[in-house]
Each structure stands twice: as structure tokens, then as C-alpha cells.
Amino acid sequence: MDKVTIHCTNDGRDYDIPYGITLGEAARMICRIVRDPKTGAEYPVLAALLDHKLKGLDTPILWPHEVTFLGYNHDDGRRTYIRSLQFVLQKAVRELYPDKVLMVEHALPSGLYCEIVERQREENGVTRPYPVTQDDLDAILRRMRAIVSENQPFSRRKIHLEDALDIFRKNGQPLKVELQRSLGRYFCSVYYLGDLADSFHGPLVLSTGTLQVFDLVKVGVGFCLQPPSEADITKVVPVRQQERIGAALKEYSDWCRITRIDGVGSLNKAIHDGRAVEVINTEEARQERRYAQIADAVASAGEQIKIVFIAGPSSSGKTSSSLRIAQQCRVLGLRPKVVELDNYFVDRDRTPRDEDGNLDFECLEAMDLKLLGEHLNTLLAGGEVEIPRFDFPAGMKRFEGNFLHLEEKDILIMEGIHALDPAMVPEVDNSRIYRIYASCLTSFNLDENNCMSTSDNRLLRRIVRDNRVRGITPEGTILRWHSVRRGEGKYIFPFQENANVLMNTALIYEFPLLKYYAEPLLRRILPSSPAYTEAVRLLKFLEYIVPLQPAEIAAIPPTSIMREFIGGQTL
């Protein structure tokens, strides 16, 4: 066989190409540039989908395939670029600070938050950060740009596990050692950049010369690695100061280190050692304490605060959070009344449409702001209002005699995506409102240079809940996710810092829990489905995690946020 036929989805054509050439060589022959179908913008090829499975451009083509070449406009193209950029950063840090280790901690709105830490851990297991100065950042950035200008190749090898563990030990990466040991595998794929070897959970670009756009900006004791912007790949993601979000992520990662479960490997070990119920109980107690603190803050304001708004992105646990805060308020002698802001949607015939012509239920104009403002002002003035119920099948509000009046110890709790946007109730006295931002802010790592995605965490939550409650298939949830994320970027994330307090609903044990429920659902998605690529990516990620078993899941209390997604909640 000297030729093999591939179907290129980028242009819809078939090509006979030499047998055994790589995807990168095929791209140079038939598709050097990816064109975005909506904007017409052009992007260099970074990776490819081979029959809907993500592959690096070093992959040989041995059989007929459907091939989609990916640029930075595709989620997997961006991930490939950023992974490769992380390796360049790591090499620069290793060369300049051979006695220290780079830690990629978590995602920020402007990129990835990183710290440089001492190799030697303290007695409590916590790694001590090296306070990075601007001079340090300038030196790292110069070395990164030099590595990029040298156009050094990335290469990948599959080696015996013990050889890989020796590499990781020499690199000062105990989390990586613990993770690989917990998986029980015999071999491990390792990437090389010059004499530096490391593992990454997905392909890299072919060489460093591809990585032309990036920057570093100082944040706290660490810094943020800024990749190209999705809107303009010639510029980095703009700096967005969101100190509250950063502090919550930092608090969570510090907590993980204190509990000695600071990576998937140590979590897997805890489950193997029979400590899953202990972890569940500790996490639930910590979260209950946080809800109690929020209720204390509301109660301490006395009669000044009469309205509590709770906002957050999809699957962040807003509904459970509102009910648990209400529960804690009752303990303090308050009488909470919980009302969903969704009841104040405009009737369906007045709902705006988005840029694709679909009904846009997530924009602010989808809310009946006039009626909502009138009702809140009447309640604050001591009056009575009739709360509507939105009939979703009929697409209209219905008034069914549900009257509400706020007495001395009453407090109104309302949950909805726009609750932090000051434009929602501009004529209501802001001093009478307490705003809470609830989100699942995961800063739990696979290992030293592979952080876990908050968005993936929420997507897995939603897949499980949609299938159980809403009759939506995993495929349907995945295909809707891009639109959901786009709405969050417009209507939720810009207002995060308006909150009086942030409630992080992430739990250390939830990935093992979600694996138990989500993995069989994801396996139902067929290779021919447009959701298959994302399903494969999520399944590959879940391979690193040991699932909880039914007896351990039974220990999750009926008031837990996770019960909102898996069922059995009694709030």
C-alpha cells in the first residue's frame, strides 16, 4: 500500500496521500490554514481530529480516516497550544531555577496561575512558594522567547513506568509520581523538549516556533501565563483583575494541601485505603460551616438586609446553595422565603433572540425587569405582591394567588444568573440587598503541571443532572455547552466581583463521585456523533480517577450540593 485515502472535513474533499505520512505532513500538503466558518479568520494548524479523536500532528496516517485539522479557534486547538506553552515555561523555569519546581495551580480569567515552589516540602506537606519578582518574570520571559525562536521540536515516547517515575522524581514532582503509581499501569507516555522530559494529558504542537504569542504578568506571590486571545490570536488574553475569584481558588488549593489530598494521586490513594467516607464527611462539614458563616453575615445586618441574591454559572449549585443558606438562616431565627428569579421571565413572544437566531433565555432582556423592580420595592416598603409562576411549556407567567409580604424576621432569597448585575434592579435600594456568588471553583490538580478545569467539573455535574432530571442525553448536554459558556461569559463572569461574598461549592470527592455516574453515560455517545470528541476527552480525563462505590456514595448526606446532581436531596 503506497497511498491511503482521507476525507478532510475542512473542505469536504477526499485526498489520496502517501501511506504513513504524519498528520502534520498531510496538513502541509492539503490544509495549511484553518478558516473559521463564522468569521472567516484564518489560523495555523495545531492539531487534528482523526475520526473525531484528538491527535498530535506527529501521528502517522496508516488507514483511511476522516480528518479535521484544528486551529486556535477550536477548543482542542487552544488546549494543544496552551499545553505546549506550559512545557516551554517549565523548561525556562528549570534552566533558571534548577533547585525549584513550577506548579500550574489553576485557571484565571487572564490565563493560568502559576507558582515557583521549593523542592523540599515543609513538615505539614505544604510546598513553600518562592516569591516571584518582576525581574524573575522578565528573565523567564526572555528565556521562553529564546526557546521559541530556536524552534525546538517536541517529541513523545512511551517508556516503562519505573523509568518515567525516575524522571518525575528527578524533576521534583511527587504529585506526578503518586498519580502514575495509583493508576497501576506498566507504561507511560513522556514528552521531551531538549533534555527535559515530562508528561502531559493531551498532544503538543510539533515545535516551539508555533508558540509566538504569550506573556507573563505578576499575580500575588506567583504569576499568570497569558495565552493568545480567542478574539485576536495576535494578542494575549487581556488582564482582568478578579481578586475575589483568585483568593477563593487559592484558599481551595491551600485546603487541599493541608488535608494532604493535593492531587488526584493522593485522592486515589485515600479511596484505595478506604478513607472515602472520611473525606466525604470532612468536606461536607467544611461546606456547612461556610454556609453558616454566610447566614451569620446576613443576620448580623439586622433589618437592613431584606433581600439575598444568589448568582453563578450553570451547575454551580445555586439552587442547593440558596436552600442551605435558608436553612442556616432559620437556625438564627430568620424566616427565609425562597423565590426563583426564573419566575420573572418575559412571556415567550417577547424573548430576544441571539446571534444565531435562537431564543436567548440568558440575556438580561429575557427578564421582566419592570415587574421585578416594582415587586421588590413594594416588598421593601412593607407592601404585598403576587409572585408569578413561569409556565415553561406554555412560555408565559401565571398568577395563581401566591402572595408575599415580608415581616420583621422575613428575608427574601432569590437565585438566578443575573443576580449580580446592577442593571437588573437599578431602582431598588442596593443597601438592602446582599449578593452571593456561587461557583464550583476547582483548583485541584492532576499533578504539578496539569490543573483540573472548573468548566469540566461543571459540565460533568450537568451531564449527570440533565440525564437524571431533564431527560437530556449526554450528547445533548455537550452540544449545548458552548452556548451555555458563551452566555456565562456575557452575563455572569463580568459581574463576579460585585458579590458581597463568594461561595465555592467545589468538593474534593466529587470527581470520583461524578465518574461513577458520568462515565457510563459518556460511553453511550457514538463515534459518528459531533459530541464524540468531547466525550472521549472527558473519558480520558476520568481514566485517572478512582470512582466511589455505592456504599461510599450512600454516605453523602441528603442536604449535600452533590445530591442536586445525583439525586436523593431532602432540602
JOGIWO-V566498 format. One record per pair of residues at least 6 apart in sequence whose C-alpha atoms are under 6 Angstrom apart, sorted by the first residue. I is the first residue (numbers start at 1). J is the second residue. If there is no record, write none. Layout:
((I & J) (I & J))
//
This chain:
((2 & 18) (2 & 19) (3 & 16) (3 & 17) (3 & 18) (3 & 19) (4 & 16) (4 & 17) (4 & 19) (4 & 64) (5 & 15) (5 & 16) (5 & 64) (6 & 14) (6 & 15) (6 & 64) (6 & 65) (6 & 66) (7 & 13) (7 & 14) (7 & 66) (7 & 67) (8 & 67) (8 & 68) (9 & 68) (10 & 68) (19 & 62) (20 & 60) (20 & 61) (20 & 62) (21 & 60) (21 & 61) (22 & 58) (22 & 59) (22 & 60) (22 & 61) (23 & 57) (23 & 59) (24 & 57) (33 & 43) (33 & 44) (33 & 45) (34 & 42) (34 & 43) (34 & 71) (35 & 41) (35 & 42) (43 & 71) (44 & 71) (45 & 70) (45 & 71) (46 & 70) (46 & 71) (46 & 77) (46 & 205) (47 & 56) (47 & 57) (47 & 70) (48 & 54) (48 & 55) (48 & 68) (48 & 69) (48 & 70) (49 & 55) (49 & 67) (49 & 68) (50 & 66) (50 & 67) (51 & 66) (52 & 533) (53 & 533) (56 & 203) (70 & 77) (71 & 77) (72 & 78) (80 & 204) (84 & 204) (92 & 140) (92 & 143) (92 & 144) (100 & 117) (100 & 118) (100 & 119) (101 & 116) (101 & 117) (102 & 116) (103 & 114) (103 & 115) (103 & 448) (103 & 449) (104 & 114) (104 & 449) (105 & 113) (105 & 114) (106 & 112) (106 & 113) (106 & 443) (106 & 451) (107 & 113) (110 & 237) (110 & 239) (110 & 240) (111 & 224) (111 & 225) (111 & 226) (112 & 224) (112 & 225) (113 & 223) (113 & 224) (114 & 222) (114 & 223) (114 & 224) (115 & 222) (116 & 129) (116 & 130) (117 & 128) (117 & 129) (117 & 130) (118 & 128) (119 & 172) (121 & 127) (126 & 257) (131 & 221) (132 & 221) (132 & 222) (148 & 208) (148 & 209) (149 & 209) (151 & 207) (151 & 208) (151 & 209) (152 & 207) (152 & 208) (153 & 206) (153 & 207) (154 & 192) (154 & 193) (154 & 206) (154 & 207) (155 & 191) (155 & 192) (156 & 190) (156 & 191) (157 & 189) (157 & 190) (158 & 188) (158 & 189) (159 & 187) (159 & 188) (160 & 187) (161 & 186) (161 & 187) (161 & 188) (165 & 177) (175 & 447) (176 & 447) (178 & 265) (179 & 265) (182 & 265) (190 & 198) (190 & 199) (191 & 197) (191 & 198) (191 & 199) (213 & 228) (214 & 226) (214 & 227) (214 & 236) (215 & 226) (216 & 224) (216 & 225) (216 & 226) (217 & 223) (217 & 224) (226 & 236) (226 & 237) (227 & 236) (228 & 235) (228 & 236) (228 & 237) (229 & 235) (229 & 236) (229 & 237) (249 & 443) (253 & 443) (256 & 262) (261 & 267) (263 & 445) (263 & 446) (263 & 447) (264 & 446) (268 & 546) (277 & 552) (291 & 325) (292 & 328) (295 & 325) (295 & 328) (295 & 329) (304 & 432) (305 & 432) (305 & 433) (306 & 411) (306 & 432) (307 & 411) (307 & 412) (307 & 413) (307 & 433) (308 & 413) (308 & 433) (308 & 434) (308 & 435) (309 & 414) (309 & 415) (309 & 419) (309 & 435) (310 & 415) (310 & 419) (310 & 436) (310 & 437) (311 & 415) (311 & 416) (311 & 417) (311 & 419) (311 & 437) (312 & 417) (312 & 437) (312 & 438) (312 & 439) (315 & 458) (315 & 462) (316 & 439) (316 & 440) (320 & 561) (326 & 336) (334 & 409) (335 & 409) (335 & 410) (336 & 410) (336 & 411) (336 & 412) (337 & 412) (337 & 413) (338 & 413) (338 & 414) (339 & 414) (340 & 414) (340 & 415) (341 & 414) (341 & 415) (341 & 416) (343 & 388) (343 & 389) (343 & 390) (344 & 367) (344 & 368) (345 & 366) (345 & 367) (345 & 368) (346 & 366) (346 & 367) (346 & 368) (347 & 395) (347 & 396) (348 & 395) (351 & 366) (352 & 359) (352 & 360) (353 & 359) (353 & 360) (354 & 360) (373 & 425) (384 & 404) (384 & 405) (385 & 403) (385 & 404) (386 & 402) (386 & 403) (387 & 402) (387 & 403) (388 & 397) (388 & 398) (388 & 399) (389 & 397) (389 & 398) (390 & 396) (390 & 397) (391 & 397) (420 & 495) (421 & 495) (435 & 499) (435 & 500) (436 & 499) (436 & 500) (436 & 501) (436 & 502) (437 & 499) (437 & 502) (438 & 502) (438 & 503) (438 & 504) (439 & 504) (439 & 505) (440 & 504) (440 & 505) (440 & 506) (441 & 454) (441 & 504) (441 & 506) (442 & 454) (442 & 506) (444 & 452) (445 & 451) (445 & 452) (463 & 474) (463 & 477) (464 & 518) (465 & 565) (466 & 472) (467 & 473) (475 & 531) (512 & 546) (512 & 547) (512 & 548) (513 & 548) (515 & 547) (516 & 547) (522 & 535) (558 & 568) (558 & 569) (558 & 570) (559 & 569) (559 & 570) (559 & 571) (563 & 569))
//
